[in-house]
Amino acid sequence: MISLAELQRRIDSGDLSADAAIAQSQEAICEHDKTIGAFVCHSDEVRASRAGPLRGIAVGIKDIMDTADFPTEMGSPIYRGFRSRGDAAVVMMLKQVGATIVGKTTTTAFASVDPTPTLNPHNHGHTPGGSSSGSAAAVAAGMIPLALGTQTGGSVIRPASFCGVAAIKPSYRLLPTVGVKCYSWTLDTVGLFAAGVDDVARGLSAMTGRPELVPSASVAPPRIGVVTQHFAGAPEAAGAEALQTAARVAERAGATVHGVDLQKNVAEAWRAHPLIQEFEAHRALAWEYREHYDAMAPLLRSKLDENRDTTPAAYDAAIETAHRARQALEKVFDDVDVLLTLSAPGAAPKGLGSTGDARYNRLWTLMGVPCVNVPAYVADGGLPVGVQVIARYGADAQALAAARFVEDALARK
């Protein structure tokens, strides 16, 4: 994989020009994407910016985000060839700090559940995850150092786990969703993929103008609460091994590690997430559902069919459940700095008919808290499995620092 931090170091020292860095990514895309299929479209004509902390950094944009220079097709024939007049806010945030947008990465239709043609770079017979499949796979395959995705259920953290890359789903609304196709306005969150935690942190720091997001060279051992999410069912052996390994090496490196049981109302929020998600999806996708029903992807269409009769009263109750759970979760962080939990049930499932299960992600998306995926284990078939480090709402710098601590501990194990 291409390290964003290493590219920055080489560009700043004059060892590598910004244009040469972009050219390397363009060559890698031409070499690998015909096999992996991570991009919907890309350009060989783009050039590096002259200034900015992300000059020379090639970025892939999930194809539900508006880009003036590329079509935005949202994984659906309904929007084939569609071009917006301008860029999404997050795309402009990247451009303003010197990043070069090299193309659009694949997305499941409207960031839902129908798989894309993208393959997992580690094992082509297994899913790369969804819905940000192209962004995760493009980074994992060494094509680009940075990519944007979105998470409504588990669509940043899960594909990052399956593809063996670092990723952050930041605190809700740290990154704006203006110009991003909406699925659920309560849940949709823009996130980043990169080779390692420091790379992800540097990308997010540059975009937001928040230098505190980049962990210092020395990270103090955090207080870690391990959460198994028993209400979401038992993990597979590979998922359990990843979590146990990460907890063990973090404790050996000096962290305080102990189990944490979440209150009942937090588990109730886990059950409320799908109701909120699909109630809002019916409104966000109302035009497509009514005017282009037959052209909608079959799994998404079926999911909307199943949830069409959800009442506003049920939705309001679910929103209230989420509110109570956020208050309860905030108190958990009085005793720990971060939580450590599963990023996915296990390694990427075999076959390309499913994008995997988001059951270990969806609670944290609804809570709005920052989540960082750290690759922790390699299962049979060379398939990576990650763990996620979670901090309280707004404590993205703390989440990234603790994730770096866990990442370093895993590297030394």
N, C-alpha and C positions, 0 to 999 in steps of 0.2 A: 504494500500500500504506500501511497504518497503522503508523507508527513507535512502538514501545513506549517508546523513550527520549524521544521528543517528547511523548507522552501523559503520561509521568511528570513531565516538566518543566512542562507546562501545569497539571497537577493540583496539583503542589507549589507553584506560584506563585499559585494561585487563579484562573488564567485560564479553567480548565475544571473543572467539578465531576466527581467520580467517576461520579455517576449519569448525567451528560450523556455521558461517554465510553462507558459501557455502552450508552446509548440510540443512539449513533452506530453502534455495531457491529450492534445489533439492526435498525436501519433498513437498513444495508448488506446484511445477510443477507436481509431481506425483498425488497430490490431485485434482488440478484444471484443468490441461490441457486436460484431457479426456473429459471435458465439453466444454471448451473455444476453444481449437484447435489452440492455438497461435504458437506452435512450429511444425516445419517440422521434426526435430530430436533434441534429447538432450542426454546428457550422465550423468550417475550416478557415473562415475569413475573419474571424474576430481577432482583435489584438489586445495586448496588455495596456492597462492604464499607466500613465506616467507617474502617478503619485497615489498615496494612500497606504494604510497598513496591509491591505489585501491585494496590492498590485502584484500581478503574476500568479494569482490564485484563480484557477479555473473552477467554476461552480456549476453544478447541475441543479435545475429547478423542477420540482415535482409539477407535473402537467395539469394541476388544478389552479396554478397561480398565474395571473395575467403577466404576459411579457409582450411588449410592443414589437420586439425583434423576432419572435417565434410564434407560431400558432399555439393556442391553448385549447386542447381538444378534450380534456377531462376524462380520457379513457372511454369515450362514448362516440358512436357514429352521429349522434344528435349534434355534436359540435365539431364535426370533421371540417378542418380548414378554417375554423373560427379564429379571428385575430382581434385582440383588444386594441384600443387606441393608446393605452398607456401601460405602465408596469404596476404590478402589485406593490404595496408599500415596502414589503420585505425585500423585493427585488431592487427597488431603488436604494434601500439602506445598504445593500451590498455594493451597488455601483458607486455610491457616494464615498465609499471607503476603498475604492480602487479594484474591486473584484471584477472578473471577466465572466460573463454568463456565456457558457459554451453550448448549452442545449437544454432540452426538456427531457426529464426522466419519466419512465412509465409510472402510471397510477392505475389501480383498479378503478372501474367506472364510478365516478363521483366519490372516490376514496371510500368505497364500500368493500364488498367481499368477493366479487368475481375476479378470478386470478388474471394476471397479465402474462404475456409470453416470456417474461424475464426468467432466467435460470439462476440458481444459487451458484456463485463462483467456486464454492468449495466442493460441491457435488451436484452435478447437473440434473440428477434424478430427484432432487429435493427442492421444495419451494424456497424462494428467498424471503417469503413473508409478504405481507401487505399492510396497508395499501401503498406505502411508500417503497415498493419493491425496487424500482429502478434506482432510486437515490442510494439505498443501502448497497445494492449490488455494484453500482458504478464505483463507489468508494472501495468496497471490498476487493474488486478486481483490479485496483490500481489505476483506474482511468482518470480520476479526479481527486483532489485533496479535500473537497468540501461539497456538500449537497444539502438542499433543503427538502424537508418532508412535512407531513402534518400528522397529528394524532387526534383521533376522536374516541377510539377505543384503546388500541395498542399499536398504532401504525407507524410509530417511530421506534419505540423500544423493542418491539418484537422482531421486526426485520433486522434491526441492528444485532440482536442476539443471534438470529439465524445465520447472518452473514459475517459475524465476527468483527464488527466495527464498534467504535465508541459512538454514542449519540446522546443528545439531551433533548428532553421535552421540558422546556423552561416553565417557570411559573405562568399560569394563565394570564395572557395578554401582555407578557413582557415583550413579545413580538406581535405586531398588529396583524390582523387577518383581513384588512382592507384589500380588495382585489384578489382574494382567495375564495374559490367556490365554496359556499357554505353547505355543510351537512347538518351540523348542530351548533348553534351559536353559544350554547352553554359549555360545550366541550371542545370544539375545534381549537387546536394549538399548533402553531408552527414550530418545528424543531430542526436540529442540525445533525448531520452525520459527518464523521471524520475518522482518521486512522486511530487516534488515541485521545484520551481525555484532555490533554493539554491542547491538542489541535482543535477540538470542539470548543474549548474555552476561549481560545484565541479568536475563533470565528465569531462567536457570540459577543465577545468583548468588543471587537471591532465594529460589528453591526450596531450595537447599542450605545457605544461610547462609554462603556463601563469598565475601566481598567481593573477594578477589584475582582472581576470574574476570572481572571487568569491566576491560578494558584501560585503561591510563592515557591521558591526552590525547595524549601523545607516545610512540610505540612505537619502540624501537631497531630498526634494520635487522637482520633475522634472517639466519642462515646457512641457505640453502635447498638441499635436494637434490632434483633433479627425477627422478622415477621414471616411466618409460613403461609398466611392467608388460608387457614384451614377451611373457611367458608367457601372458598373457590374450588375445593376438591384437592385430592392428592396429586403431586407432580409425578412426572416420569422419573426413572432412575437417574437419567443424565441431569435433569433439572435439580433434583435433590443433591446430587454430587457437586454441582456447580455452587450451590448456596453454601453447603457445608465446607467446601474448600475455601471459598472466599472468606467466610467467617473465621475459619481456623487460621489462615495465614495473616489476616488482619489482627487477630488477637496476638499471634506470635510476634507481630511487628510493633506491638505496644498499645493497640487499641483496647478499650474496654468493651467487651462484647457480652450481651446477654439477650435472652428471648424476651419478646414483648407480645402480649395478648391485646388485641384491639377490642374496644367496647362493642357491645351488641349493635348499637346504632350505626357504627361504622360498617359492619357487615350488612346492615339493612340498606345502606347507601350503595353497596356493591350490587345488590339486587335491583335497586332503583335505576341504575345507569342505563340499561337497555331501553326502559320505558321512556326516559328523557330523550335519549338519542333518537329513537324512531318517531316519537311524537314531533320533534323538531324537524327531522328529515322530511316528514310529510309536508311541512310548510316550506322548507327550503327548496324542495324539489317538486313543488306543486305543479309548476308549468310543465316540466318534463314528464311527470307522471300522468297528467291529463292529456297533454297535446302529443306526446311521443311515447305512449305506453308500450307499444309493440317494439320500439327500438331500444327500450331500456334493457340493461344487462339482466339475464334471467334470475340470478340469485338475489340481486338488489330488488328487482320487481316483486319477487316472491316475498321478500322480507317486508316490503311496504304493504303488500296485500294483507299479510298476516296482522299488521299493526294499525290498520286503517281505522279501527273503531275505538282506539284509545281515547278516553274522555278528557276534557280539560281538567276535571276534578281530580282524576288519577294523576295527571301530569303535575298539577299544583301540589298534591300530596308528596310526590316524588321529589320535587324541588325542595320542599320543606324538610324532607328526610335528609337530603344532601346538605342543607344548611346546618342541621343539628350535628351531622357527622363531621363537618369541617370544624365546628367548635370543639367537639370531643377530640379530634385528631390534634388540634393545636396544643392541647394539654399534654399529649404524649411526648411532645418535644421539650417539655420542661425537664425531662429526665434523660434524654438522649439528644445527641447532635443530629444524627441521621438514622434512618431505617435502612436495613438491607433485606432485600427480598428477591423473589424470582422474577426474571424478565420474561420467561415463557415456561410452559410446562416441561419442555425438554428441548432436544435438538429439532431442527427443521423436519417436519413430516415428509415421508417419502411420497413422491408424486407431485403433480402440478395442478391438481384439481381443487386444492384448498390453500389458503394463505396462512393457516394455523389458527390457534386459539388465543384470544385476547383476555382470557379470564383473570390473569395475574396483572393486567395493566389497567383495566377499566376503572377500578376504584380510584386510582391515583390521578387519572385524567379528570374524573369528576371532582376530586378534591382540589384540583388546580395547582398541586404542589410540583416543584421541580424534580425530575427523575433523570438519572444518568445511567446508561447501560455501560457495563464494563465486561468485556469478554473474560470468562473465568475458567472454562473447561472445554476440552475437545472430546467429543463422543465418537463412537464408531462411525466409520466412513469419513473421518476428517471434518465432522460437522461441529462448529462452535456452539457454545451455550453461554449466555451471559447472566449476570445478576444486575439488579438495579439498586442504585443508591438514591435515597429520597430524603429531602430536607423539608422543613416547614415552608409554608407559602412565602415567597419573596426572598428566601435564603438560597438563591441560586449559586452564589459564590461559595457557600458552605457545602452545598451538594457537590460542586465540582472539586473542591479541595479534598473532601472525604473520598470521592471517587478516585482521585489521583492517588491518594494514600492506599486504597485497596488495589488499584492497578499496579502500583510499585511493589506492594507486598506479594501480589501474584507473580510478578516478574522474577522475584527472588526465591520463590518457593522451590 
